[in-house]
Amino acid sequence: MNSINEKEKKLNSALDKLKNLDLSNPDLQNNIKNLSSQKTQLEIEKIQLEDKYKLLLDEHESLSKKLEDIQNKEKLEQKKQAEFSEKIDELNQETDTLLEEIDKWQM
């Protein structure tokens, strides 16, 4: 972006200098036309680059939100797995307790 701005400044500066020159010289008039068309082309390129930049910013924001959602889902899944493991441990303990009770009753 900076190079485009620098080119635009240089072209504007050159155009200002050319305006102060004697315009009766046909070569100078051709140079002015060339510089003007180059300036127009650079302005078009600048607009295109700005549009692409905006699209990239939007895409970045969208991807950041998706990544955050995925990370939140992963945390939730890990929490659910931890709770599930705790419940399995509790059931195992209860099973062990019940088996001990059964053993006591069988003796």
N, C-alpha and C positions, 0 to 999 in steps of 0.2 A: 504494500500500500504506500509505503514511504517513497519508493522509487517513482511511483506514478505521480505522487504529489510533487516530488522534486522535478520531474519532467514537466509537469504542468507549470510550475513556477518558472522554470527556465524558458519554456515557450512563451509564457506571459511577458517575461522580461525581454525576450527577443522581439516579441511583437511591439512592445512599447518603444524599443530602440528603432525598429523599422518605421514606426509611425512618425518619428522625428526626422527621418531621412527624406531626401528628395524622391518622390514617387514617380517622377517622370521616366526613370530608368525601368525598362520592361523586365529586366532580370530581377530587380527588387520586387516588383509586383508579383512575379511568379514565385519568388521565395516566400512572400507574404501569404500567397494562396496555399502554398505547400505547408507552411507552418500552421496555417489556420486549419487545413484538413487534418494534419497530424494531431492538432489540439482536439479537434472534434473526435477523432478516433480514440485518443487517450481518455476523453471524457466518457465515451461509450464503454471502453474497457473498465474504467473505474466503476461505473454503475453496475456492470456485470459482476465484477469482483465483490462489490458491496452486497449484491443480491446473494451470491454464493456464500459469502461470510455469514449473512443472516440465516440462510438455510442450514449451514453447519452449526451455528449456535442453537438453532431450534432442535436439530438432530441430537446435539450434545445434551441438551436439557432433557429431551425425551429418553435418551439412553441412560442418563443419570437417574431418572425416576424409575426406570425399569430395573436398574441395578439395585437401587435402594429397596424396591419391592421384593426382589429376589433375596436380598440379604435379610429382610424382615421375615420372609417366609422360612428361610433357612434357620433363623434363630427360633422361630415358633416351633419348627419341626424338631429341633434339638431339645427344646423345652418339653415337648410332648414325649420324646424318646426317654428323657430323664424321668419324667413322671411315670411312664410305662414301666421302666426298669425298677423304680421304687415300688410300684404295685406288685410286680413280679416277686421282688424281694420279700415284701410283706406276705404274699401268698405262700412263698416258700417257708417262711418262718411259721405261719399258721399251720401249714401242712406238717412241718416238723413237730410242732406242738401237738397236733392231733395224733400223729403217729406215736409220739411218746405216751399220750393218754391211752391210746389203744393198747400199747405194750403193757402199760400199768394194769389195765383191766383184764388183760389176758393172763396175767401172772397169778 
